């Protein structure tokens, strides 16, 4: 290869430590599309969401590496203390792992507050009703998770596991990281946000605007391509 583009800092340390032809270019999101919006009324009515209830959301395909089972366990743990929280899982659930997690949820006394939405065309509608976004990926980590950036751009309070990709994005907010696969650690972070009084939505969106807007990613790619073309002429 003439050059290697990396999406997070761990990629350099793990795979390309001795390479002189690498650049770090994180993913970006269209902040003109993903921005704080009024709650989607049709979803509020469909899921019977009442004023004062806290909606916890994840957007990820239901697979073992995404750690959805740990999120479900943490939610059930907190539901014993708080009767005003709801969990929404958006993403492909049509696999063995998804069926297993959904079966676990059906056995819970809190099953009416757990919604397996499946794949959707307009995920932004779910960001609009969400108060907390959780990305509970386990040890293998992420590249640069776009769903986390979308949620933050929409002003949703984020929580993520302390793994590759996620920890880069949440670097200014270490209090929002939890130990991957640790239900108690995740439940603690979720509880902190459930009880938080300060509105930090603008802070999370501004972080995305400053570092992860799609125009920043595009410009970085263009610069690298142009430099490579000069070298190759």
C-alpha positions, 0 to 999 in steps of 0.5 A: 500500500502507498498509505494506511488510514487508521480510525483510532489510536490503538490501530497504530499501536497494535498493527502499524507501530513501525510503519511510516506511512500511516495517518489517523483519520476518524470517521465523521457524521453529517451534523446538519442531519444529526442534530437535537430534534423534538421528540418524535410524537408517533414513537412517544405514542407507540411506546407509551412514553410518559413525561419524566421517563428516561429512555436508554437507547443502543443502536447496534446489530445484536451480536456477542461483540456488541455486549448487548447482554451486559446492557440488558443485565445492567438495565434489569439491575437498575429497574429494581430501583427505578420504575421510570426507565425504558430500554430500546435496542435498535439493530438487526436481531435476526440471529441466534444471539439476538434471539437469546437476548430477546428470550432473556428479556421476555423472562424479566418482570420488566419486559414491558419496558424493554423494546427490541426494535430491529432494523429501522430506516430512520434511526434519527427518530429514536435519537430524538426520544433518547436521553441516554445512549449506550455502546457496550462493545466488549474487548475486541473494540470498535473502529470509530463507531458512527452510532456513538457520534450520531447520538452525541451530535443529536445531543444524547448523553453517551456511555461507552465501554473503555475499548478501542475507538470508543475511548478515543471519542469519549477521551474528554469525558472519562467519567462516561467510560465503563469497564467492558463486560462489567455489568456493575460498572455499566449500571453505575454509569447509567445511574449517574446519568439517570440522576444527573441534573445538569444538561450537557447536551450542547457539550456533547454536540459541540465535541462532535462539531469540533472533531467529528463533523463529516467535512473534517473527515472528507478534508483529511482524506482529500489532503492525503490523496493529493499528497500521494498523487504529488509523490507518485507523479 
